[in-house]
Amino acid sequence: MSYKDLQKDDRILEIVKYLFDKFGDDCDNSEKYLFYISTYNKQEDHYFISLENTTSGDDFPYESVGDFDEVKLNELERLFKQHLRI
C-alpha cells in the first residue's frame, strides 16, 4: 500500500510523505516494528508517537516499547530511524 492510498488527514499524510521521501527504501518492511503518529489535539509542529515491537506470543503480537508526547519533527525523525533500524 502506498501512503497515497491512506485515508488520513492532511497533517498525517504530509509527515508520512516526508518520512517516505527521506527514508523510503531504507525501512525494514518485515512488520517487526510499528510506528504510530498522531496529530490529534496537537499544535502544528507537535506529534504523539507510539512504538511497538513484535512479540513471540500469539495473543498479543505487538508490545509497546515507548510512547512520546509533544514530539517535534527532529525528534520524530530520530525515533523513526532508531525504531526502524535505519
Residue pairs with C-beta under 8 A, 6 or more apart in sequence:
3 13
3 16
3 17
3 20
6 12
6 13
6 16
8 16
9 39
11 39
11 44
12 37
12 39
15 37
15 39
15 47
15 73
15 76
16 37
19 77
19 80
22 77
23 80
23 81
23 84
23 86
26 86
27 84
27 86
28 84
28 85
28 86
31 54
32 53
32 54
33 51
33 52
33 53
33 54
33 83
33 84
33 85
34 50
34 51
34 52
34 53
34 62
35 49
35 50
35 51
35 79
35 80
35 83
35 84
36 49
36 50
36 51
36 52
37 47
37 48
37 49
37 76
38 47
38 48
38 49
38 50
39 47
39 48
40 48
42 48
42 70
45 72
45 73
46 70
46 71
46 72
47 71
47 72
47 73
47 76
48 67
48 68
48 69
48 70
48 71
49 66
49 67
49 68
49 71
49 76
49 79
50 64
50 66
50 67
50 68
51 64
51 65
51 66
51 67
51 68
51 79
51 83
52 62
52 63
52 64
52 65
53 62
53 63
53 65
54 61
54 62
54 63
55 61
55 62
55 63
65 83
66 79
68 75
68 79
71 79
80 86
